[in-house]
Amino acid sequence: MKIVINTLNQISGVEVFPIISLIIFFTFFLLVGYLAFSAPKSYIDEMSHLPLEDDNNFSSDNDNLKH
């Protein structure tokens, strides 16, 4: 662990990288939260039912490729 600490101490301006990382993470988290809470309810309902729909477009497309 001392090797890592000594190496980081020799790099000038290394203390700014954790701050930048935190800002990027916090900005991304806020953006995703905003998009999740500002999405229209109809869009959320449509996306939540999408995996449960019995629409076999993928299998019919694959069946056409086999012939």
C-alpha positions in Angstrom: 0.0 0.0 0.0 2.9 2.3 0.6 4.0 1.9 -3.0 0.6 3.2 -4.2 0.6 6.1 -1.7 4.2 7.1 -2.6 3.4 6.9 -6.4 0.3 9.0 -6.0 2.1 11.6 -3.9 4.6 12.1 -6.7 1.9 12.9 -9.3 1.1 16.6 -9.4 -2.5 17.4 -9.3 -3.7 13.9 -8.5 -6.1 15.2 -5.9 -8.4 16.6 -8.6 -9.2 13.2 -10.1 -11.4 11.9 -7.3 -13.3 15.2 -7.3 -13.9 15.0 -11.1 -15.0 11.4 -10.7 -17.5 12.3 -8.0 -18.9 15.2 -10.1 -19.3 12.9 -13.1 -21.0 10.2 -11.0 -23.3 12.7 -9.3 -24.2 14.3 -12.6 -25.0 11.0 -14.2 -27.0 9.9 -11.2 -29.1 13.1 -11.3 -29.6 12.9 -15.1 -30.9 9.3 -14.8 -33.1 10.2 -11.9 -34.5 13.2 -13.8 -35.2 11.1 -16.9 -36.9 8.4 -14.8 -39.1 10.7 -12.9 -40.0 13.0 -15.9 -40.9 10.2 -18.3 -44.6 10.2 -19.2 -46.6 7.5 -17.4 -47.8 6.1 -20.8 -44.1 5.5 -21.8 -43.3 3.8 -18.5 -46.4 1.5 -18.9 -45.5 0.7 -22.5 -41.9 -0.2 -21.6 -42.9 -2.2 -18.5 -45.3 -4.4 -20.5 -43.0 -4.9 -23.5 -41.3 -8.1 -22.3 -44.6 -9.6 -21.4 -46.4 -9.1 -24.7 -47.0 -12.2 -26.8 -45.6 -10.8 -30.0 -43.3 -13.2 -31.8 -41.8 -10.8 -34.4 -38.3 -12.2 -33.7 -39.2 -15.9 -34.2 -41.2 -15.1 -37.4 -38.2 -13.2 -38.8 -35.9 -16.1 -38.0 -38.3 -18.6 -39.5 -38.3 -16.7 -42.8 -34.5 -16.8 -42.8 -34.4 -20.6 -42.5 -36.3 -21.2 -45.7 
